[in-house]
Amino acid sequence: MKKMISICILSALSALLLSACGGGAQMAAAAGPEPVATNLSAQNGDAPYTAGTPISDVTGDPVFGSYGRLIFPANTGYYSGDTLGDLRLTWYSHIDPDKTVEIANTMYLHAKAGDTIFYDIYTDEEKAADPAKKDTGLFFFKGTPGERFAICNAGGGFAYVGAMHDSFPHALELSKMGYNAFALIYRPGAQTACEDLARAITFIFEHADELEVDTACYSLWGGSAGGRMAATLGSYGPEAFGGGDLPRPGAVIMPRVCPV
């Protein structure tokens, strides 16, 4: 599974770099950013989680604060299993326990170090007016400061967000390559999901300096329902779904399952 993810990521990056991002000064950056070197390794001795760690220990870990519950589907009826190694998601198979543990530990280590790994995209007032917006936000897998950003959108049939298997792994691997990667947690429903993606893009543009990201030629990634979101926003732009008057992405990537 690790090889499968890496192959898909590398194949998709080729499409990204040969897309509308090409041309002029951007062609000079076609090799992409330098890979990130970090001491916050999920394999080091400070990583607390194992395949036997209860999922509830992760979602309830104080290091994550109130957003820990969004690491796994907000509607718990869409996943099963008591531990990280036993995780099962509706409509998904072949979930890699090692990758699940790596993602959880990476999140933990960065949060413990004081890094902001989650951003609300709606204000408290907006969430009070529409409680469903409480189950939204952006998980941030930081790459090289000043590099381009990508938003990864998980599938889940527009019923839930299967991020642990369908967007977190892509975002993590992209961040290792130097890209600043976000994984969106969105509301169920095709329309509201696209609205949340539009809002997420707008949020990143508005906070680009704080986030240390380059907004030029950003990319949208997604599989299944997430692929539809990426393609829709790629076609119509954020403004069509209530976001800002912003450019469309330079590339839309819809990873496929690749042979190992």
C-alpha positions as CSV (number, residue, x, y, z in Angstrom):
1,M,0.0,0.0,0.0
2,K,2.9,2.4,0.8
3,K,4.3,1.8,-2.7
4,M,0.8,2.3,-4.2
5,I,0.4,5.7,-2.6
6,S,3.9,6.8,-3.5
7,I,3.5,5.7,-7.2
8,C,0.1,7.5,-7.4
9,I,1.5,10.7,-5.9
10,L,4.5,10.8,-8.2
11,S,2.4,10.1,-11.2
12,A,-0.1,12.8,-10.3
13,L,2.7,15.3,-9.6
14,S,3.9,14.8,-13.2
15,A,0.4,15.8,-14.3
16,L,0.6,18.8,-12.0
17,L,3.9,20.1,-13.3
18,L,2.9,19.7,-16.9
19,S,-0.5,21.4,-16.4
20,A,-1.6,25.0,-16.6
21,C,1.2,25.7,-14.0
22,G,3.7,25.6,-16.8
23,G,5.0,28.7,-18.6
24,G,7.3,31.6,-17.8
25,A,8.9,31.7,-14.4
26,Q,6.8,28.8,-13.2
27,M,8.4,26.5,-15.7
28,A,11.7,27.2,-13.9
29,A,10.2,25.6,-10.8
30,A,8.9,22.6,-12.6
31,A,11.2,20.3,-10.5
32,G,9.1,21.3,-7.5
33,P,10.2,22.3,-4.1
34,E,13.0,20.7,-2.1
35,P,11.9,17.8,0.1
36,V,11.3,18.8,3.7
37,A,13.8,17.8,6.3
38,T,12.3,17.6,9.8
39,N,13.2,16.2,13.1
40,L,9.6,15.5,13.9
41,S,9.7,12.0,12.6
42,A,6.7,9.8,13.2
43,Q,9.2,7.0,13.8
44,N,11.1,8.6,16.6
45,G,10.8,7.7,20.3
46,D,8.4,10.5,21.0
47,A,5.6,9.1,18.8
48,P,3.0,7.7,21.2
49,Y,0.6,5.8,19.0
50,T,0.8,2.2,17.7
51,A,-1.6,0.0,15.8
52,G,-3.0,-1.1,19.1
53,T,-3.8,2.4,20.3
54,P,-7.6,2.9,20.7
55,I,-9.1,5.4,18.2
56,S,-10.7,7.1,21.2
57,D,-7.3,7.8,22.7
58,V,-6.4,9.8,19.5
59,T,-9.6,11.7,19.1
60,G,-9.6,12.5,22.8
61,D,-5.9,13.4,23.2
62,P,-5.7,16.8,24.8
63,V,-2.9,17.8,22.4
64,F,-5.5,18.1,19.6
65,G,-8.0,20.1,21.6
66,S,-11.6,20.3,20.2
67,Y,-10.6,19.3,16.7
68,G,-9.4,15.8,17.6
69,R,-12.9,14.4,16.9
70,L,-12.5,15.4,13.2
71,I,-9.5,13.3,12.6
72,F,-11.9,10.4,12.0
73,P,-15.4,10.8,10.5
74,A,-17.6,13.1,12.6
75,N,-20.4,10.6,12.1
76,T,-19.0,7.6,13.8
77,G,-21.5,5.3,12.1
78,Y,-19.2,5.4,9.0
79,Y,-16.3,3.7,10.6
80,S,-15.6,0.7,12.7
81,G,-12.8,-0.9,14.7
82,D,-11.6,0.0,18.2
83,T,-7.9,0.6,17.4
84,L,-5.8,2.4,14.7
85,G,-4.9,-1.0,13.4
86,D,-8.5,-2.2,13.2
87,L,-9.9,0.9,11.5
88,R,-12.4,0.3,8.8
89,L,-14.2,2.9,6.7
90,T,-17.5,2.5,4.8
91,W,-16.9,1.9,1.1
92,Y,-13.1,1.6,1.5
93,S,-10.8,-1.4,1.7
94,H,-7.1,-2.1,2.1
95,I,-6.6,0.6,4.7
96,D,-2.9,0.5,5.7
97,P,-2.5,0.4,9.5
98,D,1.1,1.6,9.3
99,K,0.1,4.7,7.3
100,T,-2.8,5.4,9.8
101,V,-0.3,5.2,12.7
102,E,2.2,7.4,10.8
103,I,-0.4,10.1,10.1
104,A,-1.7,10.1,13.7
105,N,1.8,10.3,15.1
106,T,2.8,13.1,12.6
107,M,-0.2,15.1,13.7
108,Y,0.6,14.5,17.4
109,L,4.3,15.5,17.1
110,H,3.6,18.7,15.3
111,A,0.7,19.7,17.6
112,K,2.9,18.9,20.6
113,A,5.6,21.1,19.2
114,G,3.2,24.0,19.0
115,D,2.5,23.9,15.3
116,T,-1.0,24.8,14.2
117,I,-2.2,21.7,12.3
118,F,-5.9,22.6,12.1
119,Y,-7.8,25.8,11.0
120,D,-11.4,26.6,11.2
121,I,-12.8,28.0,8.0
122,Y,-16.0,29.4,9.4
123,T,-16.4,31.9,12.3
124,D,-18.1,31.1,15.6
125,E,-21.1,33.1,14.4
126,E,-21.4,31.2,11.2
127,K,-21.2,27.9,13.1
128,A,-23.8,29.0,15.5
129,A,-26.1,29.9,12.7
130,D,-25.4,26.6,10.9
131,P,-24.3,23.9,13.4
132,A,-23.2,21.6,10.5
133,K,-20.3,23.9,9.9
134,K,-18.9,22.9,13.2
135,D,-17.8,19.7,11.5
136,T,-15.6,21.4,9.0
137,G,-12.0,22.7,8.8
138,L,-8.6,22.3,7.3
139,F,-5.8,20.0,8.5
140,F,-2.5,21.4,7.6
141,F,0.5,19.3,6.6
142,K,3.2,22.0,6.3
143,G,5.8,21.8,3.6
144,T,8.5,24.3,2.7
145,P,7.6,27.8,3.7
146,G,6.7,29.9,0.7
147,E,6.0,27.0,-1.6
148,R,2.7,26.3,-3.4
149,F,-0.3,24.8,-1.7
150,A,-2.6,21.9,-2.5
151,I,-6.0,20.9,-1.0
152,C,-6.7,17.2,-0.8
153,N,-10.4,16.2,-0.7
154,A,-11.4,12.7,0.6
155,G,-14.3,10.7,-0.8
156,G,-17.1,9.2,1.2
157,G,-20.1,9.4,-1.1
158,F,-20.9,12.9,0.1
159,A,-22.2,11.2,3.3
160,Y,-19.0,11.5,5.3
161,V,-15.3,12.4,4.9
162,G,-12.9,9.4,4.7
163,A,-9.8,11.6,5.3
164,M,-7.7,9.0,7.2
165,H,-7.5,6.9,4.1
166,D,-8.3,9.2,1.2
167,S,-6.8,12.7,1.9
168,F,-4.4,12.6,4.9
169,P,-2.0,10.1,3.1
170,H,-1.8,12.3,0.0
171,A,-1.4,15.5,2.0
172,L,1.3,13.9,4.2
173,E,3.3,12.7,1.2
174,L,2.9,16.0,-0.6
175,S,4.3,17.8,2.5
176,K,7.3,15.5,2.5
177,M,8.0,16.7,-1.1
178,G,7.9,20.3,0.1
179,Y,4.3,21.3,-1.0
180,N,2.1,22.9,1.6
181,A,-0.8,20.5,1.8
182,F,-4.2,20.8,3.3
183,A,-6.9,18.1,3.9
184,L,-10.4,19.5,4.0
185,I,-13.1,18.2,6.3
186,Y,-16.4,19.2,4.7
187,R,-20.1,18.9,5.3
188,P,-22.1,16.0,3.7
189,G,-23.9,16.8,0.4
190,A,-22.4,17.8,-3.0
191,Q,-23.5,21.4,-2.8
192,T,-22.3,22.1,0.7
193,A,-19.1,20.2,0.1
194,C,-18.3,22.5,-2.8
195,E,-19.2,25.5,-0.7
196,D,-16.8,24.3,2.0
197,L,-14.0,23.8,-0.6
198,A,-14.7,27.3,-2.0
199,R,-14.5,28.7,1.5
200,A,-11.3,26.8,2.2
201,I,-9.6,28.2,-0.9
202,T,-10.7,31.7,0.1
203,F,-9.4,31.2,3.7
204,I,-6.0,30.1,2.4
205,F,-5.7,33.1,0.1
206,E,-6.7,35.5,2.9
207,H,-4.2,34.0,5.3
208,A,-1.4,33.2,2.9
209,D,1.2,35.3,4.8
210,E,0.3,33.6,8.1
211,L,0.3,30.1,6.5
212,E,3.5,30.9,4.5
213,V,2.1,29.6,1.3
214,D,2.4,30.6,-2.4
215,T,-1.1,31.0,-3.8
216,A,0.1,31.0,-7.4
217,C,-0.9,27.9,-9.4
218,Y,-2.4,26.0,-6.4
219,S,-3.8,22.5,-7.0
220,L,-6.9,20.6,-5.9
221,W,-6.8,16.9,-5.3
222,G,-9.6,14.4,-4.7
223,G,-10.8,10.9,-5.1
224,S,-14.4,9.7,-5.5
225,A,-16.6,12.4,-4.1
226,G,-13.5,14.5,-3.4
227,G,-12.6,14.2,-7.1
228,R,-16.0,15.6,-8.1
229,M,-15.4,18.5,-5.7
230,A,-11.9,19.2,-7.2
231,A,-13.2,19.0,-10.7
232,T,-16.2,21.2,-10.1
233,L,-14.2,24.0,-8.4
234,G,-11.5,23.6,-11.0
235,S,-14.2,24.2,-13.7
236,Y,-16.2,27.0,-12.1
237,G,-13.9,28.6,-9.5
238,P,-14.5,29.5,-5.9
239,E,-16.8,32.4,-6.5
240,A,-19.4,30.1,-8.1
241,F,-19.9,28.5,-4.7
242,G,-19.8,31.5,-2.4
243,G,-16.0,31.9,-2.2
244,G,-13.9,34.9,-3.2
245,D,-13.3,36.2,-6.7
246,L,-10.1,34.1,-7.0
247,P,-8.3,32.2,-9.8
248,R,-9.2,28.7,-10.6
249,P,-6.5,26.1,-9.6
250,G,-3.6,25.5,-11.9
251,A,-4.2,21.8,-11.8
252,V,-6.8,19.3,-10.6
253,I,-5.5,15.9,-9.7
254,M,-7.7,12.9,-9.3
255,P,-5.4,10.0,-8.2
256,R,-6.2,6.5,-9.4
257,V,-5.2,3.1,-8.0
258,C,-1.9,2.2,-9.6
259,P,-0.5,-1.3,-10.0
260,V,2.4,-2.1,-7.6
